[in-house]
């Protein structure tokens, strides 16, 4: 039985993007008609649609799809959530980990939904600072918890491949609301995400 790959992409968008990427290949001095590059414009067009699919996602809907009444009122942490995004300044990737916590106030959400919210905002043209706050705001608005904390650690290819070319630099951003604005709660969160609990 032959292998058949099933993909779902907007045909009009794929066609338009492919034409533009073909022009880019020619403009940088390559030959878009060369065998190895013949299908590259279409591949990149599809990859770009996948990488930026966050524009089609709604964070509130994601969280509300698994929102449950629960009396639990201690810290819930999902740490080391892998994230991949595109820097909006150079459209080069940045990647790393998000650590997200909230303190329920009558409602909890499915743990996988926290990771999906990270993807919802990461899979767009982004800056890390905005991404950090968008994740916090979405959880705060959907669940109305006692507080939310978000820390993101990421490496940016726009710093590693070009410009200052600093391969080992890591950028850390954080945002806190509610109970996490108190030193004691914030310190507990930071201690727990740094700990290797096994």
C-alpha positions in Angstrom: 0.0 0.0 0.0 1.4 3.4 -1.0 2.1 6.1 1.6 -0.3 9.0 1.4 0.4 12.1 3.4 -2.8 13.9 4.5 -2.4 17.6 5.1 -4.9 20.4 5.4 -3.8 23.8 4.2 -5.6 26.7 2.6 -5.0 26.3 -1.1 -5.2 30.0 -2.0 -2.8 30.9 0.8 -0.4 28.2 -0.1 -0.4 29.3 -3.8 0.2 32.9 -2.9 2.9 32.2 -0.4 4.6 29.7 -2.8 4.9 32.4 -5.4 6.5 34.8 -3.0 9.0 32.3 -1.7 9.9 31.4 -5.2 10.8 35.1 -5.8 12.8 35.2 -2.6 14.8 32.1 -3.7 15.6 33.8 -7.0 16.4 37.2 -5.3 19.0 35.7 -2.9 20.9 34.4 -5.9 19.6 30.8 -6.1 17.8 29.1 -8.9 14.3 28.2 -7.9 14.1 25.9 -10.9 17.0 23.7 -9.6 15.8 20.2 -8.8 16.4 20.4 -5.1 14.5 23.7 -4.8 11.5 22.9 -7.1 9.1 22.0 -4.3 10.8 24.3 -1.7 8.4 27.3 -2.1 5.4 25.0 -1.5 7.0 23.3 1.5 7.9 26.6 3.1 4.4 28.0 2.4 2.9 25.0 4.3 5.5 25.2 7.0 4.8 28.9 7.6 1.0 28.2 7.8 1.7 25.5 10.4 4.2 27.6 12.4 1.7 30.6 12.6 -1.5 28.5 13.2 -1.9 30.3 16.5 -3.8 33.1 14.7 -6.6 30.5 14.2 -6.7 29.5 17.9 -8.6 31.1 20.7 -7.0 30.8 24.1 -10.3 31.4 26.1 -12.1 28.7 24.2 -9.2 26.3 24.8 -9.3 26.9 28.6 -13.1 26.8 28.7 -13.2 23.5 26.9 -12.0 21.8 30.0 -13.0 24.1 32.8 -14.2 22.4 36.0 -15.6 23.4 39.4 -13.0 22.4 42.0 -12.4 23.5 45.6 -8.6 23.1 45.3 -6.9 26.3 46.1 -3.2 25.6 46.1 -0.6 26.4 43.4 -0.9 24.4 40.1 2.3 24.5 38.1 3.0 23.2 34.6 6.7 23.6 33.9 9.1 23.0 31.1 6.5 23.5 28.4 8.4 23.5 25.1 7.7 26.4 22.9 8.7 27.4 19.4 7.9 30.8 17.9 9.0 33.3 15.3 10.6 36.7 16.2 8.5 39.3 14.5 11.6 41.5 13.8 13.5 39.1 11.6 11.1 36.1 11.3 13.8 33.8 12.7 12.8 31.2 15.3 13.1 31.5 19.1 12.6 28.5 21.3 12.7 27.4 24.9 10.5 26.6 27.8 7.5 28.2 29.6 6.7 27.6 33.2 3.1 28.5 34.1 1.3 28.5 37.4 -2.1 29.6 38.7 -3.9 29.4 42.1 -7.5 28.3 41.4 -10.4 30.3 42.7 -13.3 27.8 42.3 -12.2 26.6 38.8 -9.4 24.5 37.3 -8.6 23.6 33.7 -7.2 20.5 32.1 -3.4 20.5 32.4 -2.9 20.0 28.6 -4.9 23.2 28.0 -2.2 25.3 29.7 0.3 23.9 27.1 -2.1 24.6 24.3 -2.5 28.2 25.4 1.3 28.5 25.2 1.1 27.2 21.6 -1.8 29.5 20.8 0.3 32.6 21.4 3.7 31.1 20.5 2.7 30.1 17.0 2.4 33.7 15.8 4.9 36.4 15.0 6.0 37.4 18.4 8.3 39.1 20.9 9.0 37.1 24.1 7.9 39.9 26.3 4.4 40.1 24.8 4.1 36.3 24.6 4.7 36.1 28.4 1.9 38.6 29.2 -0.6 37.1 26.6 -0.4 33.7 28.3 -0.9 35.3 31.8 -3.8 37.4 30.6 -5.6 34.5 28.9 -5.5 32.4 32.0 -6.5 35.3 34.3 -9.5 36.2 32.1 -10.8 32.6 31.5 -10.4 31.1 35.0 -10.3 34.2 37.2 -7.8 32.6 39.6 -6.3 34.1 42.7 -3.1 34.6 40.7 -1.1 33.6 37.6 2.7 33.3 37.1 4.5 32.9 33.8 8.3 32.6 33.2 9.7 32.0 29.8 13.4 31.1 29.0 14.3 31.1 25.3 17.1 31.3 22.9 16.7 33.6 19.8 18.2 32.7 16.5 18.1 36.4 15.5 20.9 36.8 18.2 22.6 33.5 17.5 22.8 33.4 13.6 23.1 37.1 12.9 23.8 40.4 14.6 25.8 39.9 17.8 26.0 36.1 17.2 25.9 35.1 20.8 25.2 31.4 20.7 24.8 30.8 24.5 22.6 33.7 25.5 19.2 32.9 27.1 16.5 35.5 27.5 14.2 35.2 30.6 10.9 37.0 30.9 8.3 36.9 33.7 4.8 38.1 34.5 2.9 37.8 37.7 -0.6 38.7 38.9 -2.7 38.5 42.0 -1.2 36.3 44.8 2.0 35.9 42.8 2.8 39.6 43.3 3.5 38.8 46.9 7.2 37.9 47.5 6.4 34.7 49.5 4.2 33.2 46.8 6.4 34.3 43.9 9.5 32.9 45.7 7.8 29.5 46.2 6.9 29.4 42.5 10.4 30.3 41.4 11.9 27.7 43.8 9.6 25.0 42.5 10.3 25.6 38.8 14.1 25.5 39.5 13.8 22.3 41.6 14.4 18.9 40.1 11.7 17.0 41.9 12.0 13.2 41.2 
